[in-house]
């Protein structure tokens, strides 16, 4: 018998296109400072050009001293949504759920429900990876033709917020090269999935976005 669990959407970052990035390091108070707080979403072609890579970073602005105790919330699922027919409704999902030191992945598979509410089909393709501890070498698993990682990483997003404020205030003509990285020395918790394009079932442009959903 197929088992399902229902979750409700909490926060999302939207993306349109294949090679792209979005960032949002300051979310609503209910999500801020938790693994429901999405900081960045990346989608790009892998080093193996037959693959696509999806990266969700959560719980940003972690100092080195705070990173060791940071963890993925077991009541929060991160869902990668993939739209292959350009109607802005997900045709496929990859769902990431932490439990007892592992990150479990379901999919990619066509969801039974779309939008803010999600159902986890526990009969879908299931994979897992041990969550990498802070300061340890990255643990990567290879299962079902895909690669997976979950754990703390240096925040890859670059932004010079001080200079940005000067530009907005009319006190500077543009950014410096190089600028000062506001996020230098801070970390995030990352979830990475590398998927063969053949499992997406489409060539050309796709729409993709990521959501963090709390258990109902």
C-alpha positions in Angstrom: 0.0 0.0 0.0 1.3 3.4 -0.9 2.0 5.7 2.1 1.7 9.4 1.8 2.5 12.4 4.1 1.0 15.9 3.5 3.1 19.0 3.9 2.2 22.7 3.4 4.4 25.3 1.8 6.2 27.8 3.9 8.5 29.8 1.7 9.8 29.5 -1.9 12.4 31.0 -4.3 11.4 31.0 -7.9 13.6 30.4 -10.9 12.9 30.5 -14.7 15.5 29.0 -17.0 18.3 26.5 -16.9 21.5 28.2 -15.9 20.6 30.7 -13.3 20.7 31.7 -9.6 18.4 33.5 -7.1 19.3 34.8 -3.6 17.2 35.8 -0.6 19.1 35.9 2.7 16.4 37.6 4.7 13.1 35.8 5.0 10.0 36.2 7.2 10.5 35.9 11.0 8.9 32.5 11.1 11.4 31.0 8.7 14.5 33.1 9.4 17.4 31.2 11.0 15.9 27.8 10.3 16.3 25.3 7.5 13.0 26.6 6.1 14.9 29.8 5.3 16.0 29.5 1.6 19.0 31.7 0.9 19.9 30.7 -2.6 18.8 28.3 -5.4 21.1 27.3 -8.3 20.3 25.3 -11.4 22.9 24.5 -14.0 24.4 22.0 -16.4 26.7 19.6 -14.6 30.4 19.0 -15.4 29.0 15.9 -17.1 26.9 17.7 -19.7 24.3 14.9 -19.7 23.3 16.0 -16.1 21.6 18.9 -14.4 22.5 20.1 -10.9 20.1 21.6 -8.5 21.4 23.3 -5.3 19.3 24.7 -2.5 21.1 26.6 0.3 19.2 27.2 3.6 19.8 28.7 7.0 22.2 31.4 5.8 24.5 33.8 7.7 25.9 31.1 9.9 29.1 32.1 11.6 31.9 29.4 11.9 31.1 29.1 15.6 27.4 28.5 15.0 27.8 26.1 12.0 28.8 23.1 14.0 25.5 23.0 15.9 23.3 24.0 12.9 21.1 21.2 11.5 18.4 20.5 9.1 14.9 20.6 10.6 13.3 17.1 10.4 9.9 18.8 10.1 10.9 20.7 7.0 11.1 19.3 3.5 12.9 21.0 0.7 11.2 20.4 -2.7 12.8 21.0 -6.1 10.0 21.7 -8.6 10.5 21.2 -12.4 8.2 22.5 -15.1 8.9 21.0 -18.5 5.8 22.4 -20.5 6.1 26.1 -19.6 2.8 26.4 -17.7 4.5 27.3 -14.4 3.1 24.2 -12.8 5.5 21.5 -11.6 5.6 18.3 -13.7 8.3 16.7 -11.6 9.5 17.1 -8.0 12.6 16.0 -6.1 11.9 16.0 -2.4 14.6 16.2 0.3 13.8 15.2 3.9 16.3 14.9 6.8 16.0 12.1 9.4 18.5 10.8 11.9 21.7 12.2 10.3 20.7 11.3 6.7 19.0 13.3 3.9 16.4 11.2 2.1 15.4 12.0 -1.5 12.2 11.0 -3.4 12.1 11.5 -7.1 12.2 12.9 -9.6 8.5 11.9 -10.1 5.2 13.5 -11.1 3.5 14.8 -8.0 0.0 13.9 -7.0 -0.7 17.4 -5.8 0.8 20.7 -7.0 1.2 24.2 -5.6 1.8 25.0 -1.9 0.5 21.6 -0.6 2.7 18.5 -1.3 2.2 14.8 -0.9 5.2 12.5 -0.5 5.0 9.4 -2.5 7.1 6.9 -0.5 6.9 4.5 -3.3 8.7 6.8 -5.6 12.5 6.4 -6.3 14.2 6.8 -2.9 17.8 7.7 -2.3 19.8 9.0 0.6 23.1 10.5 1.7 24.8 10.9 5.1 24.7 14.5 6.2 28.3 15.8 6.2 29.5 17.2 9.5 31.0 20.6 9.6 34.8 20.5 9.0 34.6 17.0 7.5 35.3 15.9 3.9 32.2 16.0 1.8 30.1 12.8 1.7 28.6 12.2 -1.7 26.3 9.3 -2.5 25.6 7.8 -5.9 22.2 6.1 -6.1 19.7 5.5 -8.8 21.9 7.2 -11.4 22.0 10.4 -9.4 24.5 12.1 -7.0 23.5 13.7 -3.7 25.1 15.9 -0.9 23.8 17.6 2.2 25.7 19.6 4.8 27.4 22.9 5.6 29.3 24.8 2.9 30.8 28.2 2.6 28.2 30.7 1.4 28.9 31.1 -2.3 26.8 34.2 -2.9 28.7 37.4 -3.4 27.3 40.8 -2.7 28.8 44.1 -1.6 25.9 45.5 0.4 27.8 48.6 1.7 28.6 49.7 -1.8 25.1 48.8 -2.9 23.7 51.2 -0.3 26.1 53.9 -1.5 24.9 53.4 -5.1 21.2 53.5 -4.1 21.8 56.6 -2.1 23.4 58.3 -5.1 26.8 58.5 -3.4 28.7 56.1 -5.7 28.7 55.6 -9.5 28.9 51.8 -9.5 30.4 48.7 -7.8 34.1 48.4 -7.2 36.1 45.6 -8.9 36.8 43.7 -6.8 34.2 44.6 -4.2 33.9 43.6 -0.6 32.0 40.3 0.0 29.4 40.9 2.7 29.0 37.2 3.1 32.6 36.3 3.5 33.2 34.0 6.5 29.6 32.9 6.7 28.1 29.5 5.9 24.9 27.8 4.7 23.4 24.3 4.8 23.4 22.9 1.3 21.3 20.3 -0.5 22.7 19.2 -3.9 21.2 16.8 -6.4 22.8 15.9 -9.8 20.2 14.3 -12.1 20.6 12.9 -15.6 18.7 14.9 -18.2 17.1 11.7 -19.3 15.3 11.5 -15.9 13.8 15.0 -16.5 12.5 13.9 -19.9 13.0 17.1 -21.8 15.7 19.0 -23.7 15.9 22.8 -24.0 14.6 25.2 -21.4 12.9 24.2 -18.2 11.4 26.2 -15.4 12.5 25.3 -11.9 12.0 26.6 -8.4 12.5 25.4 -4.8 10.2 25.4 -1.8 10.6 24.7 1.9 7.5 23.0 3.3 6.7 22.4 7.0 5.0 19.2 8.2 1.3 19.6 8.7 
